[in-house]
């Protein structure tokens, strides 16, 4: 009898590069469920893992950031492993 495969879920890990962030604030305006701003207007993450529709919101926020400060990693996560399948920074502007 074989063991069942562990559940794998696809998530997007989100980070903000503090060197590139210049406090425009678009991310927090567009996706307040993911981003907030500190007292100086620099972005920080409410939750660094986005799934489902929130993952699409994270991708769009990265595209909108004028300084390409938002880093995304597409990840397949299971209880035993974590595989980064794609890494990107910013959009296509
Ligand atoms: S949109 Fe980009 S530059 Fe502006 S606060 Fe967010 S991460 Fe920083």
Boltz pocket constraint, residues with backbone or C-beta under 6 A from the ligand:
constraints:
  - pocket:
      binder: B
      contacts: [[A, 16], [A, 20], [A, 21], [A, 22], [A, 23], [A, 24], [A, 25], [A, 26], [A, 27], [A, 28], [A, 41], [A, 42], [A, 43], [A, 61], [A, 64], [A, 65], [A, 66], [A, 67], [A, 68], [A, 69], [A, 70]]
      max_distance: 6.0
